[in-house]
Every structure is written in C-alpha cells, then in structure tokens.
Amino acid sequence: MRYEIRVENGLDRYWSAWFDGLHVGSEPGGLTVISGVVADQAALHGLLAKIRDLGLVLISVRCLDRPANHDQPNES
C-alpha cells in the first residue's frame, strides 16, 4: 500500500534512507511529507516509531491506495 505521512519540521531528502527509501519532501510552512510503498502494517508501525523516536509531531497518515470494493456495500 502507498502511504503519505505528514509531520512538522523540515526534514530534507537525505532522510530517505533512514525511512526505508521512502520519498521525503518539504512543503510550505515547515511540513515534511514522507511517502511511498509500505510493505505491511508492521512496516507502517515501524515508520511511525521512527517518527516518534525523532520527536517529530505527526500531522497525518493517509493511505493513498483505495481498496477496489471500498464503495461497495457488503452482501450477506
């Protein structure tokens, strides 16, 4: 799944290796966006732990891949 994680503070692109090769970019206002493919939920939790360990303020975590049946009602 592809994720986009926004944090406060301006990390530069050199942090990409520390975040398992994910893209690290800056936005106006001092926000950093970390994005890319995350293997599974365990890997996502590992990334969030790294953000915590750096003392960064987590703004949002967004899954960019929508499941194909997201808008379909469950049939029973």
C-alpha positions in Angstrom: 0.0 0.0 0.0 1.1 3.5 -0.7 1.1 6.0 2.2 1.6 9.7 2.8 2.7 10.7 6.2 2.9 14.4 7.2 5.0 15.7 10.1 6.0 19.1 11.4 9.7 20.1 10.9 11.7 20.3 7.7 13.5 17.1 7.1 15.5 17.1 3.9 15.6 14.4 1.3 18.7 12.8 2.9 16.5 11.2 5.5 15.0 9.0 2.8 17.4 6.1 3.5 16.5 6.3 7.2 12.8 6.0 6.2 13.4 2.8 4.2 13.8 4.5 0.9 10.5 6.4 1.0 10.4 9.8 -0.6 11.0 12.7 1.8 9.9 16.1 0.7 9.2 19.5 2.1 6.0 21.6 1.9 5.4 25.3 2.7 5.0 26.0 6.4 7.7 23.7 7.5 5.8 20.4 6.9 7.6 17.3 5.7 5.9 14.6 3.6 7.1 11.1 3.7 5.5 8.9 1.0 5.8 5.7 -0.8 5.0 2.0 -0.7 4.9 0.4 2.7 5.0 -3.4 2.8 2.5 -4.1 5.5 1.1 -2.8 8.8 4.2 -3.9 10.7 6.4 -1.7 8.5 4.0 1.2 8.9 4.2 0.9 12.7 8.0 0.8 12.3 7.9 4.1 10.4 5.7 5.7 12.9 8.1 4.5 15.7 10.9 6.2 13.8 8.9 9.5 13.7 8.2 9.2 17.4 11.9 8.5 18.2 12.9 11.6 16.3 10.4 13.7 18.4 8.5 14.8 15.3 4.9 16.0 15.5 2.7 13.6 13.5 0.1 15.6 11.5 -1.5 12.9 9.4 -1.2 9.4 7.9 -3.1 8.8 4.7 -3.4 5.6 2.7 -3.3 6.6 -1.0 -4.4 3.2 -2.3 -8.1 2.6 -2.2 -9.4 -0.9 -2.0 -11.4 -1.8 -5.1 -14.5 -2.6 -3.1 -14.3 0.4 -0.8 -17.6 1.9 -2.0 -19.4 -1.4 -2.4 -21.9 -2.5 0.3 -21.2 -5.9 1.9 -23.6 -8.5 0.6 -24.7 -11.1 3.1 
